[in-house]
Amino acid sequence: MPLTKTALASLCLFCLCLATNARAQGPEKMAPLQQAYVLWQQGYILHALGDYETAADHFRRYIQVYPTAEGHTFLGWSLSNLG
């Protein structure tokens, strides 16, 4: 089910807040699970916006930090949209 513009805007704002907080702390000060969550959220938004290549990069980095079936699924969806 595609995201509505309002839902996507809300999600983008939420992730922007997370990313801003993460940058302020510096990646070295974030717990691995927190790093993974930020990477997954950024990848999800990029995927929803149609930037599949950058989304795939974020999902790959997410998998390196915190390997899950969910991460591999979203990576696969992004890659499948690249052709």
C-alpha positions, 0 to 999 in steps of 0.5 A, spaced: 500 500 500 503 506 497 504 512 503 499 518 502 503 524 502 501 526 509 504 520 511 510 520 507 511 527 510 510 525 517 515 520 516 520 524 513 520 529 518 520 524 524 527 521 520 530 528 519 529 529 527 532 522 528 538 523 523 539 530 526 540 527 533 544 522 530 549 527 527 549 531 533 551 525 537 556 522 532 555 515 529 561 513 534 557 515 540 550 511 538 549 504 540 549 499 534 541 498 534 540 506 534 545 506 528 541 500 524 534 504 526 536 510 523 539 507 517 533 503 516 528 509 516 533 513 511 533 507 507 525 506 507 524 514 506 529 513 500 525 507 497 518 511 498 521 517 494 523 512 488 531 513 490 532 505 490 540 505 489 541 510 495 536 506 499 539 499 497 546 502 500 542 504 506 539 497 507 546 494 506 549 498 511 543 497 516 545 489 514 552 490 516 550 493 523 544 489 524 543 483 520 535 481 519 530 478 515 527 485 514 533 488 512 534 483 506 527 484 504 527 491 503 534 491 500 531 486 495 525 490 494 530 496 492 534 492 488 528 489 484 526 496 482 533 498 479 531 492 474 
